[in-house]
Amino acid sequence: MSFKVLVVEDDPMVSMINCQFVGKNPDFTVAGSCRNGQEALEFLKENQVDLIMLDVYMPVMSGTETLKKIREMKIDAEVIMVTAANDTETIGETMHLGVLDYLIKPFTFERFNVSLEKFVAQRKLIKENTVMDQSCLDSLITASKSSGNEIKTAGTSEAAGNLSDRTNSVEASPAFENLPKGIQKRTLELFLDYFSKNSSWNSVDVIAETLGISIVTVRNYMNFLAKEKYVSEDINYSTGGRPSMMYKRN
């Protein structure tokens, strides 16, 4: 299944780049592109999309006003707002309207793709759990609150310094030469570094809290590392509630 994306951006060059970014992720296709909010609303009356990339500053109708109209029309689509770094007022104004993520110009493809993968993770979680227990709901909320967190964590000066001191462990291992979709090299380094310092069994919750990464993301990387025989996995049934997956470096 391919998720349909509507790109709403008044700058033709930026719109083209955004469309190219969408096209790089095989799970998404561009359903259309609009130059302003009014065009977007007209498009949405006739076409169904899953995700809307919505710029804030546009002629005719701003992104903020467009988002309000989208919610009034009860259009079933997630929205990613594209805004400027100093536009805290807009972020505060649109947060209660249910925005999946915020992208601050200029942004890289890596950060753009984090937003797309976040959307996929949420849809997958909802699809796989017809009945939401507290654990599933917590995972969904954690993913919502951690937009771009893994990029931010890996991008800080401290983390960057640590990465340079790890003797390029990703490159050193043949298993990590061709990483699959959804596994990012710099984020993988964080997990490898974590397990180099923690030799005992670790739960998903503890790893997520320590690294500041969503539980959904941790599970994704743990599945990859277990498949590559880098870590062993076990189930802890003594939690008093739902069994917990545990991981330990081989």
N, C-alpha and C positions, 0 to 999 in steps of 0.2 A: 504494500500500500504506500502511495506517495501522498504526503501532506501538501495541500495547496496554500500558497503564500501570496498575499497581496502586498505589493510595495507601494507606499504612498510617500512620495518625495518630489518636491518642486524642482530641484536641481537635476537636470538630465544626466550629468556625469555621475553624480552620487547615486542616482537611481539605477544607472547601468551597472555600477560597481556592486550595489546591493543585490541586484538580480543575478550577477555573476557569482557572488558569494552563496546565494541560495542554491544555485545550480551545482556548486561543488559538493553539496551534501546529497547523496543518492536518495535520502528519505524525503526530499522536498522538491517541489516544482513551482515555478512562478506562474500563478494563475492570471496575473495582470499587474499593471503599474499605472498609477494615477498621479496627476500633478498637484492636486489639492484635495482638501477634505470633501468638498461637494462632489467632485468626480468619484471619489471613493465610495460615498454613500449611494450614489446612483449605480455604481458597479455592484455593490453589495446587495442591492434590491433584486438584481437579476442573477447573481452568481454566489455560490456557496464556497467559502474558504475556511481553512483551519487556523491560519495564523495571519496577522496583519502587522507589517513593519510600518510604524506610523511616525513620521517626522513631526516635530512640534511647530516649528515656524514655517508656515506656508501661506500663500495668498488666498483670498476668498474665504477660507475657513481654516482656522488653526488646528493643530493636532489635538489640543486639549478639548476644543469644542466638538471636533469630530468624534473623539472618544466618548464624550457625553451622549452624542446622538446615537452612536453604535450601541451603547448600553440601553438607551431608551427604546431602540428598535429591537432589543433582545436578540441581537445577532450572536449566534453561537460560534465565537472565534476568540482565540487568545490574541493579546495585543502586546507588542514590544515597542516601547516608546524610544525614539531617537532624539536626543536633546544635547544641549551645550553643557559644559562642565560647571558653569556658574548659575545654572538655572534650577536652583533648589526650590524655588517657589512652584514651578511646574511639577516637580517630582512630588512635592507635598500635596498639590492639588489633585494629581491623578492617581496617587497611591490607593485611595479608597475606592477607585473605580475598577479595580481589579486588573492591574497590569502585570504581565508575566515577568517582564524584565525591562531594564533601562540600558540603552547603549549611548555612551557619551562620545561625540565626535571629537577627533577622528578615532576610529577604532580599527583593530586588525581583524583579519579573517578568523584567527584563532578565538578572539573574544566573541565575534559574531556567531561562530559555530557553537560556542558554549551555550548561547541562548537557544539555538536550534536543538541541541542535544538535551537541554533542560526540558523543552517542550516534549520531546520524544519520551523522556524518562517519566514524565507525569502521565502522559497518555498510556504508556505501557503499564504503569502501576495501577491506574484506574481500570484498565481493561482486564488485568490479571486478577483483580480483587473485586468481585461483584458485591461482596459484603465487606465494608471497611471496619476492621477492628482498630484499636488504639495505636498499635504498632504501625499499621499501614498508613493511618492518618498522620501520625508523627513523621513518617518518612516523606509523605507528600508535602507537609508544611515545611520540613527542613529543606527540601529541594527548592521550594519557593523562596525561602529566605536566603539561600546561598547563591544567588545569581552572580556568576562570574567569580565565585570565591576561590576556585582552584587556580584561576589565572592570576588573581590578586595575590594569593599566597605565594605562588611560584615566582611572581614578578617583583616582590619586595627586595630591597638591597640585601637584607640579611639572608633571605632564601637564595638569592642569586649567588651570594658569596659561598654559601654552603654547597650549592650545586657545583661550583668550580672546584671544590675541595674533595669531591667524591670520585675522582679519577675516572669520570665518564663511565660509570658502571653500566649504563644502558648500552653504550656502544661496545663494551667489553664482552657482553653476553650475546652469543649467536641467536638465542631465542628472542631477543628484543630488536633484531635488525629490521624486520618488516612488521611494524605494529598495525593491528587491525583498526578499523574505524571505531572511534569513540575512546581510544587509548592514546593519550597525549604524552609525548616524551618527557616533558618537564614535570608533569604531574606524576608520571610513573617514577621519576627520580625521588619524589617525596616519599613514596611508599617503600622503595628500596632502601632509602636512608632510614626510614622508621624501623624496618625489620632488622637492619644492621645494628640498631641500638636496643632493640627489644627482642630478646631471644625466647621469652616465654609465650604462652598462648595469649592471644589478643582477640577481643570481641569486636564486632563491627562498630558498635556504639563507642567503644573506647578509641578506636582508630579514628573515627569520624570526629570525635570531640578533640582529640590531640592535634590532628592536622587541620581542623577547621574546614572540613569538606563534608558535603551532604552524605547521608547514609546511602542514598541511591548510587552515588558516584563510587563510594567505598566498595559496595557490593559488586559493581561492575569491574573494578580493578582487581578485587580479590578473586573473582571468577577467572579472570585472565591469568593471574599469577598462579592459581591452583592448576589451571590447565597446562601451564608451562612448567609445572613441577617445582616452582620456586618456593611455594609454601604448601604445607599440609593443612587440611581442613578437618574439623571434627564438630560434633554437636554437643553442646552442654545442656543436659536435661535437668540440671539441679538449680535452675533459675527461679523456680517457684511459679513460673508462668509459662509463656511461650518459649520453646527451646531456642537457644542462641547459637549461631554459627561462630566457631572459634578458628583462628588461623595462627600458624607458627612457621617460621622460616625453616626450610629443609637444610 
